[in-house]
Amino acid sequence: MKNTINNGGTKLILLHPYIQKQGSSTRLYWLIAAVSIFAIASLLTFIYTRESFITTTTSVATTSITTVATTLDHHILPKSVAKALMYYAANTNSSDHMSHTDIKQVSDVIRQCPSPCNFLVFGLTPETLLWNALNHRGRTVFIDENRYYAAYIEEKHPEIEAYDVQYTTKISELHELVTSVREQARNECRPVQNLLFSECKIGLNDLPNQLYELDWDIILVDGPRGYWPEGPGRMSAIFTAGVLARSKKGGNRKTHVFVHDYKREVERVSSEEFLCKENLVKSSKDLLAHYMVERVVDDGGSHQFCRTAKAKAKRRAA
């Protein structure tokens, strides 16, 4: 409200104070209301965002745990292991399978082998599926004398990698073959060489080319057959294992070599000649011998298999 006073031609306009205060109070109320609404909206937004974050985090964590659990389950018991267990359950009465003690020796080494592990097995045996399953995510290769059985195993179990090889040796020739290797140790039967190009009678030179280039971590000799004089025996397999272990170019400098049926003459004599007593880790009361053969990097060790043979050669030279 305003009043006009006319005094001598001068006009005076008066503004009542209470009107001015009333306008200021109204603006203040609107300001407080706006600030309050903004604060409430911000609080609600924060609460919603926090709950959404917690929900998302929980969901991601749950998914991660589930994924890890699934991966661990797959690592602990893959399908191939289950197949192997079922296979053994159906063959517990087999007379030619390994004992539990011997199986555990090989299994313990496989478990400690850096991944991916290269595992070479001479012989298709009742343990074939087990070895392939235990070396999960590694490479396991089987060598057998029977091409028909190797083809049958690969057809029935596509996950198995098997090759056949023709052995030209006979058990009755054991000592003759050992003597021949000693005489040719500086030529065709050297401890360090690529057997693909070797003419050594006891060596295997007709395996797939790629197998000579692999750095084998574990070699198991459980074949070929060796229980009658005209049988091929395991001289060639043991000799080949010794050469492959000494000739490797990379990987672990030592190769675990297992020989089954060690108590038989062919296996024992061949192992002592080509794998050497100084490399023997353990010979179980059952039928398994465990050697650790180191690769040879100097020329001095490329012509003799064992240190005892080197010492004898030095004495003869002196």
C-alpha positions as CSV (number, residue, x, y, z in Angstrom):
1,M,0.0,0.0,0.0
2,K,1.2,3.4,-0.8
3,N,-0.1,6.9,0.3
4,T,0.4,10.1,-1.6
5,I,0.7,13.4,0.4
6,N,0.5,16.6,-1.4
7,N,2.4,19.4,0.5
8,G,2.9,22.6,-1.4
9,G,3.1,20.9,-4.7
10,T,5.5,18.2,-3.5
11,K,4.4,14.7,-3.7
12,L,5.7,12.2,-1.1
13,I,5.2,8.5,-1.6
14,L,5.3,6.3,1.6
15,L,5.9,2.6,1.5
16,H,4.7,0.7,4.5
17,P,7.4,-1.5,6.0
18,Y,5.2,-4.5,6.8
19,I,4.4,-5.0,3.1
20,Q,8.1,-5.1,2.3
21,K,8.7,-7.7,5.0
22,Q,5.8,-9.8,3.8
23,G,7.3,-10.1,0.2
24,S,10.7,-11.1,1.6
25,S,9.2,-13.8,3.8
26,T,7.4,-15.3,0.9
27,R,10.6,-15.6,-1.2
28,L,12.4,-17.1,1.8
29,Y,9.7,-19.7,2.2
30,W,10.0,-20.7,-1.5
31,L,13.8,-20.8,-1.2
32,I,13.7,-23.1,1.8
33,A,11.1,-25.3,0.1
34,A,13.3,-25.6,-3.0
35,V,16.4,-26.4,-1.0
36,S,14.5,-29.0,0.9
37,I,13.1,-30.6,-2.2
38,F,16.6,-30.7,-3.7
39,A,18.1,-32.3,-0.5
40,I,15.4,-34.9,-0.4
41,A,15.9,-35.7,-4.1
42,S,19.6,-36.0,-3.6
43,L,19.2,-38.3,-0.6
44,L,16.8,-40.5,-2.5
45,T,19.2,-40.7,-5.5
46,F,22.1,-41.6,-3.2
47,I,20.1,-44.4,-1.5
48,Y,18.9,-45.8,-4.8
49,T,22.4,-45.7,-6.3
50,R,24.0,-47.3,-3.2
51,E,21.4,-50.1,-3.2
52,S,21.9,-50.6,-7.0
53,F,25.7,-50.7,-6.5
54,I,25.4,-53.3,-3.7
55,T,23.1,-55.4,-5.8
56,T,25.4,-55.3,-8.8
57,T,28.5,-56.0,-6.8
58,T,26.8,-59.0,-5.1
59,S,25.7,-60.3,-8.4
60,V,29.2,-60.0,-9.9
61,A,30.7,-61.6,-6.9
62,T,28.3,-64.5,-7.0
63,T,28.9,-65.0,-10.7
64,S,32.7,-65.0,-10.2
65,I,32.5,-67.5,-7.3
66,T,30.2,-69.7,-9.4
67,T,32.6,-69.5,-12.4
68,V,35.7,-70.3,-10.2
69,A,33.9,-73.2,-8.6
70,T,32.9,-74.6,-12.0
71,T,36.5,-74.3,-13.2
72,L,37.9,-76.0,-10.1
73,D,35.3,-78.8,-10.4
74,H,36.4,-79.3,-14.1
75,H,40.0,-79.3,-13.1
76,I,39.6,-81.7,-10.3
77,L,37.4,-84.3,-12.1
78,P,37.3,-83.8,-15.9
79,K,35.3,-86.2,-18.0
80,S,38.3,-88.2,-19.0
81,V,39.1,-89.0,-15.3
82,A,35.6,-90.2,-14.7
83,K,35.9,-92.5,-17.8
84,A,39.2,-93.8,-16.5
85,L,37.7,-94.6,-13.1
86,M,34.8,-96.4,-14.7
87,Y,37.2,-98.3,-16.9
88,Y,39.2,-99.5,-13.9
89,A,36.1,-100.4,-12.0
90,A,35.3,-102.8,-14.8
91,N,38.8,-104.3,-15.0
92,T,39.8,-104.8,-11.4
93,N,40.3,-108.5,-12.1
94,S,42.8,-108.0,-14.8
95,S,46.1,-109.8,-14.1
96,D,48.4,-107.5,-16.0
97,H,47.6,-104.2,-14.5
98,M,50.0,-102.2,-12.4
99,S,49.8,-102.3,-8.6
100,H,48.4,-99.3,-6.7
101,T,51.9,-98.6,-5.3
102,D,53.4,-98.3,-8.8
103,I,50.5,-96.3,-10.2
104,K,50.9,-93.8,-7.4
105,Q,54.6,-93.3,-8.1
106,V,53.9,-92.3,-11.7
107,S,50.8,-90.3,-10.7
108,D,52.8,-88.3,-8.1
109,V,55.3,-87.3,-10.8
110,I,52.6,-86.3,-13.2
111,R,50.9,-84.1,-10.6
112,Q,54.2,-82.2,-10.0
113,C,55.0,-81.8,-13.7
114,P,54.8,-78.2,-15.0
115,S,51.9,-77.7,-17.3
116,P,51.7,-78.5,-20.2
117,C,53.4,-81.8,-19.5
118,N,54.8,-84.0,-22.2
119,F,54.3,-87.7,-21.3
120,L,55.5,-90.5,-23.6
121,V,54.3,-94.1,-22.9
122,F,55.6,-97.2,-24.6
123,G,52.7,-99.7,-24.6
124,L,48.9,-99.6,-24.6
125,T,48.0,-101.2,-21.3
126,P,45.0,-101.3,-18.9
127,E,46.3,-97.9,-17.5
128,T,46.1,-96.1,-20.9
129,L,43.0,-94.1,-20.1
130,L,44.3,-93.3,-16.6
131,W,47.6,-91.9,-17.8
132,N,45.8,-89.7,-20.4
133,A,43.3,-88.5,-17.8
134,L,45.9,-87.7,-15.1
135,N,48.0,-85.7,-17.6
136,H,45.1,-83.2,-17.9
137,R,45.8,-80.4,-20.4
138,G,49.2,-82.0,-21.2
139,R,50.2,-84.1,-24.1
140,T,50.2,-87.9,-23.7
141,V,51.5,-90.1,-26.6
142,F,51.3,-93.9,-26.7
143,I,53.5,-96.1,-28.8
144,D,52.5,-99.7,-29.4
145,E,53.7,-102.6,-31.5
146,N,50.2,-103.6,-32.7
147,R,48.9,-101.3,-35.4
148,Y,45.4,-102.8,-35.2
149,Y,45.1,-102.4,-31.5
150,A,46.4,-98.8,-31.7
151,A,43.8,-98.0,-34.4
152,Y,41.1,-99.7,-32.3
153,I,42.0,-97.6,-29.2
154,E,42.0,-94.4,-31.1
155,E,38.6,-95.2,-32.7
156,K,37.0,-96.1,-29.4
157,H,38.7,-93.3,-27.4
158,P,39.3,-90.3,-29.8
159,E,41.1,-88.4,-27.0
160,I,43.9,-90.9,-27.1
161,E,47.0,-90.2,-29.3
162,A,48.5,-93.5,-30.3
163,Y,51.1,-94.6,-32.9
164,D,52.3,-98.0,-33.9
165,V,56.0,-99.0,-34.4
166,Q,57.7,-102.1,-35.8
167,Y,60.3,-103.6,-33.4
168,T,63.1,-105.5,-35.0
169,T,64.7,-106.9,-31.9
170,K,64.3,-110.2,-30.1
171,I,64.7,-111.0,-26.4
172,S,67.1,-113.8,-27.3
173,E,69.4,-111.1,-28.8
174,L,69.7,-109.1,-25.6
175,H,73.4,-109.4,-24.8
176,E,74.4,-109.2,-28.5
177,L,72.5,-106.0,-28.8
178,V,74.1,-104.5,-25.7
179,T,77.5,-105.3,-27.0
180,S,76.7,-103.8,-30.4
181,V,75.6,-100.5,-28.7
182,R,78.9,-100.3,-26.7
183,E,80.9,-100.7,-29.9
184,Q,78.8,-98.1,-31.8
185,A,78.5,-95.6,-28.9
186,R,80.6,-93.1,-30.9
187,N,78.8,-93.6,-34.2
188,E,75.2,-94.8,-34.9
189,C,74.3,-95.6,-31.3
190,R,75.4,-92.4,-29.6
191,P,73.6,-91.4,-26.4
192,V,72.9,-87.9,-27.8
193,Q,71.4,-87.8,-31.3
194,N,68.3,-87.4,-33.4
195,L,67.2,-91.0,-33.8
196,L,65.2,-90.1,-36.8
197,F,68.4,-90.2,-38.8
198,S,70.0,-93.1,-36.9
199,E,70.9,-96.6,-38.2
200,C,71.4,-98.0,-34.7
201,K,69.6,-101.4,-34.7
202,I,68.3,-101.0,-31.2
203,G,67.0,-97.4,-31.7
204,L,63.5,-96.5,-32.9
205,N,63.8,-94.3,-36.0
206,D,60.3,-94.7,-37.5
207,L,58.2,-92.7,-35.0
208,P,56.4,-89.6,-36.3
209,N,59.0,-86.9,-36.9
210,Q,57.4,-84.5,-34.4
211,L,58.0,-86.9,-31.5
212,Y,61.8,-86.6,-31.8
213,E,61.5,-82.8,-31.5
214,L,59.4,-82.7,-28.3
215,D,61.1,-82.2,-24.9
216,W,59.6,-85.1,-22.9
217,D,59.1,-84.6,-19.2
218,I,58.1,-88.2,-18.4
219,I,58.7,-91.4,-20.2
220,L,57.1,-94.7,-19.2
221,V,58.3,-98.0,-20.6
222,D,55.5,-100.6,-20.3
223,G,55.8,-102.2,-23.7
224,P,56.3,-103.9,-26.0
225,R,55.7,-107.5,-24.9
226,G,58.6,-109.3,-23.4
227,Y,57.8,-112.7,-22.0
228,W,59.1,-115.2,-24.6
229,P,62.4,-115.5,-26.4
230,E,61.2,-114.5,-29.8
231,G,59.3,-111.5,-28.4
232,P,60.6,-108.0,-29.2
233,G,61.4,-107.2,-25.6
234,R,61.9,-103.6,-24.3
235,M,65.6,-103.0,-25.2
236,S,64.7,-100.6,-28.0
237,A,62.1,-98.7,-25.9
238,I,64.6,-98.3,-23.0
239,F,67.4,-97.3,-25.3
240,T,65.2,-94.8,-27.1
241,A,64.0,-93.3,-23.8
242,G,67.6,-92.8,-22.7
243,V,68.5,-91.1,-25.9
244,L,65.4,-88.8,-26.0
245,A,66.1,-87.7,-22.4
246,R,69.8,-86.9,-23.1
247,S,69.1,-85.2,-26.4
248,K,66.3,-82.8,-25.4
249,K,66.9,-79.1,-26.3
250,G,64.7,-77.3,-23.8
251,G,62.2,-77.8,-21.0
252,N,63.2,-79.4,-17.7
253,R,66.8,-80.5,-17.8
254,K,65.9,-83.9,-16.2
255,T,63.4,-86.5,-17.6
256,H,61.6,-89.0,-15.4
257,V,61.9,-92.4,-16.9
258,F,59.9,-95.3,-15.5
259,V,60.4,-98.9,-16.4
260,H,57.8,-101.5,-15.6
261,D,58.5,-105.2,-15.0
262,Y,61.9,-104.2,-13.8
263,K,62.6,-107.5,-12.2
264,R,62.8,-109.3,-15.6
265,E,66.3,-109.6,-17.1
266,V,65.7,-107.6,-20.2
267,E,64.3,-104.6,-18.4
268,R,66.9,-104.7,-15.6
269,V,70.0,-105.1,-17.9
270,S,68.8,-102.6,-20.5
271,S,68.0,-100.0,-17.8
272,E,71.3,-100.4,-16.1
273,E,73.1,-100.1,-19.5
274,F,71.1,-97.1,-21.0
275,L,69.6,-95.3,-18.0
276,C,72.4,-96.0,-15.6
277,K,72.5,-96.9,-11.9
278,E,73.6,-93.4,-10.9
279,N,70.3,-92.1,-12.2
280,L,68.1,-94.6,-10.3
281,V,65.8,-92.8,-7.9
282,K,63.8,-95.8,-6.7
283,S,63.1,-99.4,-7.4
284,S,59.9,-100.5,-5.7
285,K,59.3,-103.9,-4.2
286,D,56.8,-104.4,-6.9
287,L,57.8,-104.0,-10.6
288,L,58.6,-100.4,-11.2
289,A,62.0,-98.6,-11.5
290,H,62.2,-94.8,-11.5
291,Y,65.2,-93.0,-13.2
292,M,65.9,-89.3,-13.6
293,V,68.1,-88.8,-16.7
294,E,69.7,-85.4,-17.3
295,R,70.2,-83.9,-20.8
296,V,73.7,-83.8,-22.0
297,V,75.1,-80.4,-23.0
298,D,78.8,-81.1,-23.3
299,D,80.6,-83.2,-25.9
300,G,82.3,-85.3,-23.2
301,G,79.0,-86.9,-22.3
302,S,77.8,-87.6,-25.8
303,H,79.6,-90.9,-26.3
304,Q,79.0,-92.8,-23.1
305,F,75.7,-93.6,-21.4
306,C,76.9,-94.0,-17.8
307,R,79.6,-92.5,-15.6
308,T,80.9,-96.0,-14.8
309,A,81.5,-96.6,-18.5
310,K,83.3,-93.3,-18.8
311,A,85.6,-94.2,-15.9
312,K,86.4,-97.6,-17.4
313,A,87.2,-96.0,-20.8
314,K,89.6,-93.5,-19.1
315,R,91.3,-96.4,-17.3
316,R,91.7,-98.3,-20.6
317,A,93.1,-95.2,-22.3
318,A,95.6,-94.6,-19.5
